Amino acid sequence: MEKSKTLSYDTIATPLHILIEACRRGEPKAQFRIYKMYYRAMYNISLGIVKDPDEAEDIMQESFLSAFEKIGSWKGEVSFGAWLKSIVQNRSVDSWRKIGWQLKVATIKSPEQAGL
């Protein structure tokens, strides 16, 4: 009977390509390791766009979930970090547009308020 291999992805020495392959297999420990590797930089990118720490945190959760669901589509044409950054940027800009639109709608005065 063969023993199943349980790999630990908790060490800094684990190469990124090994982690990515493990993520493609849906291994949570590898996903968490990648999350820890990229979280701070990606959070700062999102925060720089949306200017709201809570919203940036939500975007991070959504972005990493999306990345792990779609990791099979990453072909290595750009670095993994650049691919992940594009997901974070796109989600952040979408959120900013939505929030910005809501703020504009909330500040529009009725004709009576505008003195018309």
DRENGUBA-255475 format. One line per field, with one value per atom (N, C-alpha, C, O): residue in three letters; x, y, z. Coordinates in pm, 1 decimal. Example, Ala and Ser with C-alpha at 12.3 -4.5 7.8 and 13.67 -1.06 7.14 Angstrom:
<rs>
pakol: ALA_ALA_ALA_ALA_SER_SER_SER_SER .
xx: 1319.0_1230.0_1320.0_1423.6_1285.0_1367.0_1290.0_1340.9 .
yy: -569.0_-450.0_-330.0_-331.9_-225.0_-106.0_3.0_113.8 .
zz: 780.0_780.0_780.0_846.5_708.0_714.0_787.0_803.9 .
</rs>
This chain:
<rs>
pakol: MET_MET_MET_MET_GLU_GLU_GLU_GLU_LYS_LYS_LYS_LYS_SER_SER_SER_SER_LYS_LYS_LYS_LYS_THR_THR_THR_THR_LEU_LEU_LEU_LEU_SER_SER_SER_SER_TYR_TYR_TYR_TYR_ASP_ASP_ASP_ASP_THR_THR_THR_THR_ILE_ILE_ILE_ILE_ALA_ALA_ALA_ALA_THR_THR_THR_THR_PRO_PRO_PRO_PRO_LEU_LEU_LEU_LEU_HIS_HIS_HIS_HIS_ILE_ILE_ILE_ILE_LEU_LEU_LEU_LEU_ILE_ILE_ILE_ILE_GLU_GLU_GLU_GLU_ALA_ALA_ALA_ALA_CYS_CYS_CYS_CYS_ARG_ARG_ARG_ARG_ARG_ARG_ARG_ARG_GLY_GLY_GLY_GLY_GLU_GLU_GLU_GLU_PRO_PRO_PRO_PRO_LYS_LYS_LYS_LYS_ALA_ALA_ALA_ALA_GLN_GLN_GLN_GLN_PHE_PHE_PHE_PHE_ARG_ARG_ARG_ARG_ILE_ILE_ILE_ILE_TYR_TYR_TYR_TYR_LYS_LYS_LYS_LYS_MET_MET_MET_MET_TYR_TYR_TYR_TYR_TYR_TYR_TYR_TYR_ARG_ARG_ARG_ARG_ALA_ALA_ALA_ALA_MET_MET_MET_MET_TYR_TYR_TYR_TYR_ASN_ASN_ASN_ASN_ILE_ILE_ILE_ILE_SER_SER_SER_SER_LEU_LEU_LEU_LEU_GLY_GLY_GLY_GLY_ILE_ILE_ILE_ILE_VAL_VAL_VAL_VAL_LYS_LYS_LYS_LYS_ASP_ASP_ASP_ASP_PRO_PRO_PRO_PRO_ASP_ASP_ASP_ASP_GLU_GLU_GLU_GLU_ALA_ALA_ALA_ALA_GLU_GLU_GLU_GLU_ASP_ASP_ASP_ASP_ILE_ILE_ILE_ILE_MET_MET_MET_MET_GLN_GLN_GLN_GLN_GLU_GLU_GLU_GLU_SER_SER_SER_SER_PHE_PHE_PHE_PHE_LEU_LEU_LEU_LEU_SER_SER_SER_SER_ALA_ALA_ALA_ALA_PHE_PHE_PHE_PHE_GLU_GLU_GLU_GLU_LYS_LYS_LYS_LYS_ILE_ILE_ILE_ILE_GLY_GLY_GLY_GLY_SER_SER_SER_SER_TRP_TRP_TRP_TRP_LYS_LYS_LYS_LYS_GLY_GLY_GLY_GLY_GLU_GLU_GLU_GLU_VAL_VAL_VAL_VAL_SER_SER_SER_SER_PHE_PHE_PHE_PHE_GLY_GLY_GLY_GLY_ALA_ALA_ALA_ALA_TRP_TRP_TRP_TRP_LEU_LEU_LEU_LEU_LYS_LYS_LYS_LYS_SER_SER_SER_SER_ILE_ILE_ILE_ILE_VAL_VAL_VAL_VAL_GLN_GLN_GLN_GLN_ASN_ASN_ASN_ASN_ARG_ARG_ARG_ARG_SER_SER_SER_SER_VAL_VAL_VAL_VAL_ASP_ASP_ASP_ASP_SER_SER_SER_SER_TRP_TRP_TRP_TRP_ARG_ARG_ARG_ARG_LYS_LYS_LYS_LYS_ILE_ILE_ILE_ILE_GLY_GLY_GLY_GLY_TRP_TRP_TRP_TRP_GLN_GLN_GLN_GLN_LEU_LEU_LEU_LEU_LYS_LYS_LYS_LYS_VAL_VAL_VAL_VAL_ALA_ALA_ALA_ALA_THR_THR_THR_THR_ILE_ILE_ILE_ILE_LYS_LYS_LYS_LYS_SER_SER_SER_SER_PRO_PRO_PRO_PRO_GLU_GLU_GLU_GLU_GLN_GLN_GLN_GLN_ALA_ALA_ALA_ALA_GLY_GLY_GLY_GLY_LEU_LEU_LEU_LEU .
xx: 82.8_0.0_88.0_179.5_60.7_138.9_90.9_-29.4_185.3_149.1_127.1_204.1_21.6_1.0_97.4_124.6_147.7_241.6_164.1_72.6_199.8_145.1_258.8_355.0_246.1_351.6_320.5_204.8_423.4_409.5_455.0_564.8_369.5_403.5_431.6_420.5_468.2_488.5_628.4_654.5_716.6_853.2_871.5_809.3_956.6_987.1_1056.4_1048.8_1122.8_1201.7_1118.1_1172.8_987.9_905.3_898.1_851.0_943.8_940.4_796.7_704.1_780.6_648.3_579.9_459.9_653.1_588.4_532.0_431.7_594.6_542.3_411.9_315.6_410.0_288.8_174.6_60.3_205.8_102.5_44.9_-76.3_131.0_81.5_-8.4_-110.8_30.8_-51.4_-185.1_-287.9_-184.0_-309.1_-399.1_-521.3_-339.5_-418.4_-488.1_-593.7_-428.0_-489.9_-586.1_-649.0_-597.5_-690.6_-640.9_-721.7_-510.5_-454.8_-456.9_-387.2_-536.3_-554.1_-424.8_-408.5_-334.4_-209.2_-127.0_-65.7_-125.2_-51.9_-121.6_-56.0_-255.1_-329.7_-299.9_-278.9_-298.4_-271.4_-129.9_-107.7_-35.0_103.7_114.1_180.6_49.0_50.4_-20.3_25.6_-130.0_-201.4_-108.0_-101.7_-35.6_57.2_169.8_215.7_213.5_322.4_281.6_361.1_158.8_116.6_18.6_-8.3_-34.7_-142.0_-107.0_-179.8_1.7_33.1_46.9_-9.5_119.5_139.2_6.7_-21.5_-73.8_-200.9_-301.2_-378.5_-299.1_-384.8_-349.3_-438.0_-220.4_-176.9_-217.6_-252.3_-213.8_-258.8_-407.5_-450.1_-485.5_-629.5_-661.7_-744.8_-597.2_-621.0_-587.3_-656.5_-482.4_-445.8_-553.1_-563.2_-632.1_-738.4_-869.2_-930.9_-911.5_-1043.8_-1042.4_-1146.4_-925.9_-908.5_-994.6_-1027.2_-1031.2_-1115.1_-1061.6_-1069.8_-1006.8_-946.2_-1042.4_-1002.9_-1167.1_-1263.2_-1295.2_-1303.4_-1313.0_-1340.9_-1219.9_-1235.6_-1100.3_-978.4_-967.8_-926.8_-1004.0_-1001.2_-1100.2_-1067.7_-1220.1_-1319.5_-1269.8_-1286.2_-1209.9_-1156.5_-1047.6_-1037.6_-965.4_-860.4_-919.6_-874.8_-1020.2_-1083.2_-1139.2_-1116.8_-1211.6_-1271.2_-1163.7_-1177.4_-1058.4_-952.4_-879.0_-853.7_-844.9_-774.4_-865.1_-819.9_-991.7_-1084.4_-1093.4_-1088.4_-1106.5_-1113.8_-985.1_-990.0_-871.3_-742.8_-730.0_-686.0_-768.0_-754.8_-854.1_-824.5_-971.3_-1068.6_-1021.2_-1049.1_-949.6_-908.7_-760.6_-707.1_-694.2_-549.1_-508.0_-396.3_-598.2_-569.9_-555.3_-494.1_-611.2_-601.8_-471.9_-439.0_-397.7_-268.5_-169.4_-142.1_-116.5_-28.6_118.9_203.1_151.3_291.0_347.8_468.9_262.1_310.5_358.1_447.4_297.0_341.9_368.1_325.5_437.3_463.6_332.1_232.5_332.6_212.5_170.0_51.2_267.4_237.0_170.0_77.5_216.1_155.3_13.3_-75.3_-8.9_-142.4_-236.7_-349.1_-190.3_-270.2_-296.7_-407.6_-195.9_-210.2_-318.5_-395.5_-325.4_-428.0_-568.5_-662.3_-582.6_-712.0_-749.0_-861.8_-654.6_-678.1_-709.6_-803.3_-632.6_-656.8_-794.4_-867.2_-830.1_-959.7_-1075.0_-1170.3_-1066.5_-1172.5_-1176.7_-1284.5_-1061.0_-1055.3_-1116.2_-1193.2_-1081.7_-1136.5_-1287.5_-1361.8_-1332.8_-1477.5_-1547.2_-1652.5_-1489.4_-1546.9_-1545.5_-1644.3_-1434.6_-1422.7_-1528.0_-1590.2_-1547.4_-1650.1_-1788.4_-1868.3_-1815.8_-1946.6_-1966.4_-2070.8_-1867.7_-1876.7_-1883.4_-1963.2_-1801.6_-1801.5_-1936.3_-1985.4_-1995.6_-2127.5_-2230.6_-2314.4_-2225.8_-2319.9_-2304.4_-2403.8_-2181.0_-2158.0_-2213.1_-2270.6_-2195.7_-2248.1_-2400.1_-2459.0_-2463.3_-2609.0_-2657.5_-2758.7_-2587.3_-2628.3_-2614.9_-2686.4_-2525.7_-2504.1_-2584.2_-2584.5_-2651.9_-2733.0_-2853.7_-2924.9_-2874.3_-2984.9_-3109.9_-3103.3_-3222.7_-3348.2_-3359.5_-3290.7_-3445.2_-3461.1_-3498.3_-3455.3_-3576.9_-3617.1_-3495.5_-3479.5_-3410.3_-3291.8_-3191.9_-3119.4_-3188.9_-3096.5_-3149.3_-3080.5_-3272.0_-3330.5_-3391.3_-3407.3_-3425.0_-3485.1_-3634.8_-3700.6 .
yy: -117.5_0.0_124.8_136.2_218.4_340.2_445.2_465.6_511.6_623.8_746.1_771.4_822.1_944.8_1050.8_1061.7_1127.5_1233.2_1356.0_1401.3_1408.1_1534.4_1633.6_1621.4_1731.3_1830.3_1950.3_1989.8_2006.9_2129.4_2244.2_2242.4_2343.2_2459.5_2579.9_2694.2_2554.0_2661.2_2721.5_2819.9_2666.8_2718.7_2819.2_2809.2_2914.0_3016.1_2952.2_3004.3_2841.6_2777.8_2708.0_2667.7_2692.9_2626.2_2713.5_2827.0_2662.5_2742.8_2777.2_2699.0_2893.8_2941.1_2845.3_2821.0_2790.7_2701.4_2575.5_2520.8_2529.9_2415.0_2454.3_2377.6_2574.5_2623.9_2639.9_2604.7_2692.4_2713.1_2579.8_2566.4_2482.5_2349.6_2290.1_2228.6_2309.1_2259.7_2334.0_2274.2_2462.5_2538.9_2489.0_2485.0_2451.5_2395.7_2266.0_2230.8_2197.2_2074.3_2106.0_2015.9_2233.9_2276.0_2255.6_2241.0_2254.1_2230.8_2359.2_2455.4_2360.9_2481.6_2536.0_2657.5_2449.4_2497.5_2577.6_2677.8_2534.5_2608.2_2740.8_2843.1_2738.5_2862.0_2962.1_3080.6_2914.2_3003.1_3059.3_3176.0_2977.7_3024.7_3135.3_3236.4_3116.4_3219.7_3345.3_3456.9_3327.2_3440.6_3520.7_3643.3_3449.9_3517.6_3588.4_3694.5_3530.5_3589.0_3720.6_3814.4_3726.7_3838.7_3934.6_4042.2_3897.4_3975.7_4123.7_4209.8_4153.5_4293.1_4380.5_4489.8_4334.9_4413.9_4434.3_4544.1_4329.9_4340.7_4427.7_4502.4_4417.1_4501.7_4648.7_4732.7_4679.4_4818.0_4871.3_4988.7_4787.4_4828.7_4861.9_4966.1_4773.0_4795.8_4919.5_5001.1_4933.7_5048.5_5179.1_5279.3_5178.1_5296.8_5338.5_5456.0_5243.7_5273.6_5310.2_5411.4_5228.7_5250.6_5343.8_5397.9_5363.1_5455.5_5420.4_5507.6_5293.8_5250.0_5114.2_5015.8_5108.4_4982.8_4863.6_4752.3_4885.6_4774.5_4724.8_4604.3_4817.9_4780.6_4709.6_4611.4_4758.6_4694.6_4551.5_4461.2_4530.9_4396.0_4303.4_4188.5_4353.7_4273.8_4239.2_4126.5_4335.6_4313.3_4207.9_4125.7_4209.8_4108.9_3968.9_3878.2_3952.5_3820.2_3773.9_3660.2_3862.1_3828.1_3798.8_3706.3_3877.7_3861.4_3729.9_3660.5_3695.2_3568.3_3449.7_3351.5_3457.1_3348.5_3332.3_3220.9_3443.9_3440.6_3383.3_3300.7_3427.5_3379.1_3228.3_3158.0_3178.3_3034.9_2954.2_2841.7_3011.1_2942.8_2938.5_2842.4_3042.6_3055.5_3028.6_3059.6_2972.0_2955.1_2866.8_2877.4_2781.2_2698.0_2779.6_2733.5_2901.0_2985.0_3065.0_3123.4_3067.8_3136.8_3050.9_2936.7_3106.8_3030.9_3061.2_3000.5_3153.5_3185.9_3285.4_3307.7_3346.1_3445.8_3572.5_3642.2_3600.8_3708.9_3642.8_3529.8_3712.8_3654.0_3632.5_3699.2_3540.2_3514.2_3640.3_3671.8_3711.9_3835.2_3939.3_4007.9_3951.1_4046.2_4003.9_4088.5_3875.1_3822.7_3850.6_3896.8_3822.4_3847.3_3997.2_4037.8_4077.8_4223.8_4273.8_4362.9_4218.5_4262.8_4229.4_4306.1_4115.3_4079.6_4179.4_4228.5_4209.1_4303.5_4442.7_4507.9_4487.7_4620.1_4628.4_4725.5_4528.3_4530.3_4531.4_4607.7_4447.8_4445.9_4577.7_4625.7_4635.5_4761.9_4875.5_4956.1_4881.5_4985.9_4968.9_5067.0_4846.0_4821.4_4869.7_4933.0_4840.2_4882.6_5034.4_5094.9_5095.3_5240.8_5307.3_5405.8_5253.1_5308.6_5296.4_5389.9_5181.6_5159.8_5255.2_5319.4_5264.5_5352.3_5497.7_5575.2_5535.2_5671.1_5708.7_5819.7_5615.8_5639.7_5657.8_5747.6_5574.3_5586.3_5720.5_5781.0_5767.3_5896.5_6010.2_6105.3_6000.9_6104.2_6109.5_6217.3_5992.2_5986.1_6042.3_6112.2_6012.8_6058.9_6210.0_6269.8_6273.8_6416.6_6500.7_6623.4_6436.7_6510.5_6568.3_6497.5_6694.0_6760.9_6750.0_6740.0_6752.5_6757.4_6896.8_6988.9_6913.7_7046.3_7153.2_7268.1_7114.0_7209.4_7249.7_7367.3_7153.6_7181.8_7267.0_7348.0_7247.9_7323.5_7463.0_7543.1_7492.1_7624.5_7640.8_7753.0_7530.3_7537.6_7533.4_7538.6 .
zz: 0.0_0.0_0.0_81.5_-91.0_-102.5_-5.3_11.6_58.6_145.2_57.5_-35.1_86.7_9.8_59.4_179.0_-33.6_-0.1_45.5_-23.2_158.2_203.6_203.2_278.9_117.2_105.4_192.4_207.1_248.8_325.5_237.3_181.7_225.6_144.5_232.6_188.2_358.1_453.5_448.7_517.9_371.1_369.9_257.1_151.3_282.3_181.4_61.9_-49.3_83.5_-21.1_-128.5_-231.1_-107.5_-208.0_-333.1_-326.1_-446.6_-569.6_-610.7_-589.3_-668.9_-707.8_-804.2_-791.4_-899.8_-996.8_-929.3_-975.2_-822.3_-746.5_-676.8_-675.3_-619.3_-553.3_-653.6_-624.5_-770.1_-871.6_-917.9_-934.3_-938.6_-978.1_-869.0_-898.5_-744.7_-633.4_-628.0_-596.1_-658.7_-663.2_-775.1_-760.3_-885.4_-996.5_-954.8_-1007.4_-861.1_-808.0_-693.7_-638.4_-658.6_-554.8_-413.0_-321.4_-392.7_-259.5_-176.3_-208.8_-69.5_12.2_74.1_84.7_114.3_175.4_76.5_113.1_-47.8_-151.0_-180.8_-200.6_-183.8_-205.3_-93.9_-119.8_28.2_141.0_133.7_166.1_91.8_79.4_-25.7_-3.2_-139.3_-243.0_-192.3_-216.8_-123.0_-64.4_26.3_17.8_113.2_204.3_128.7_170.7_18.8_-59.1_-125.8_-133.0_-173.7_-256.7_-189.5_-242.8_-74.4_-13.7_2.4_-47.0_69.9_103.8_-20.9_-25.6_-120.1_-242.2_-315.4_-363.3_-324.1_-395.1_-318.3_-378.4_-186.6_-103.4_-125.0_-139.9_-126.7_-146.3_-282.9_-295.4_-384.7_-518.0_-513.9_-563.8_-454.2_-445.2_-362.6_-402.6_-248.8_-161.8_-233.3_-215.7_-313.0_-389.0_-488.7_-524.1_-533.3_-630.7_-561.1_-594.2_-465.2_-404.8_-284.4_-247.0_-223.4_-109.6_11.5_92.1_24.2_136.2_183.4_110.0_305.9_353.4_354.7_320.0_394.2_397.2_256.5_232.4_165.3_26.7_-34.4_-107.0_-5.4_-56.4_-3.5_-76.5_121.5_180.3_108.7_78.5_82.2_9.3_-130.6_-177.5_-195.5_-329.9_-326.7_-417.8_-221.6_-210.0_-203.8_-273.9_-119.5_-105.8_-240.0_-281.4_-307.3_-436.5_-541.6_-621.6_-540.3_-640.4_-624.9_-723.4_-502.6_-481.5_-512.3_-571.1_-473.7_-508.1_-659.2_-711.4_-728.2_-874.1_-934.3_-1025.4_-883.3_-934.7_-915.9_-1006.9_-799.0_-774.5_-857.9_-897.9_-884.0_-969.9_-1114.9_-1186.7_-1158.0_-1297.7_-1318.7_-1425.1_-1220.3_-1228.9_-1347.5_-1398.0_-1390.4_-1507.4_-1635.2_-1731.6_-1636.5_-1756.2_-1761.3_-1864.6_-1649.8_-1650.6_-1728.1_-1691.1_-1835.0_-1924.3_-1905.6_-1971.6_-1817.2_-1794.6_-1893.7_-1896.1_-1976.2_-2073.0_-2002.5_-2050.6_-1888.3_-1799.7_-1664.7_-1641.0_-1577.8_-1445.9_-1372.2_-1400.2_-1279.0_-1200.4_-1125.5_-1118.2_-1070.1_-997.9_-1086.8_-1043.4_-1210.4_-1304.5_-1338.8_-1350.6_-1354.9_-1384.3_-1267.4_-1287.0_-1146.7_-1027.3_-1011.5_-976.6_-1037.0_-1027.0_-1121.8_-1085.9_-1241.0_-1336.2_-1285.5_-1306.8_-1218.9_-1160.3_-1051.5_-1047.3_-964.3_-854.2_-909.3_-863.2_-1006.4_-1064.2_-1128.7_-1107.6_-1206.3_-1273.5_-1173.5_-1189.2_-1071.9_-969.9_-892.6_-857.4_-866.5_-793.2_-874.7_-822.3_-1001.9_-1088.2_-1102.6_-1098.1_-1119.9_-1127.5_-1000.9_-1007.9_-887.3_-759.8_-748.3_-706.5_-785.0_-778.5_-866.8_-827.0_-986.5_-1076.5_-1014.8_-1020.0_-957.1_-895.4_-777.1_-766.3_-689.6_-573.1_-618.8_-566.2_-714.8_-766.8_-825.7_-805.1_-899.0_-957.6_-847.6_-855.8_-744.9_-633.9_-563.1_-522.9_-547.6_-483.7_-568.8_-515.7_-701.3_-789.6_-782.5_-774.7_-785.4_-778.7_-645.7_-641.4_-538.5_-405.1_-391.2_-310.8_-466.9_-452.4_-551.5_-541.7_-646.7_-742.9_-669.7_-598.7_-687.9_-621.7_-708.9_-831.4_-640.8_-715.9_-776.9_-733.0_-877.6_-938.0_-833.1_-842.4_-736.1_-631.5_-547.3_-514.3_-512.7_-432.9_-511.3_-453.5_-642.4_-725.5_-756.6_-819.9_-712.0_-733.3_-872.0_-920.0_-936.1_-1069.6_-1064.1_-1168.0 .
</rs>
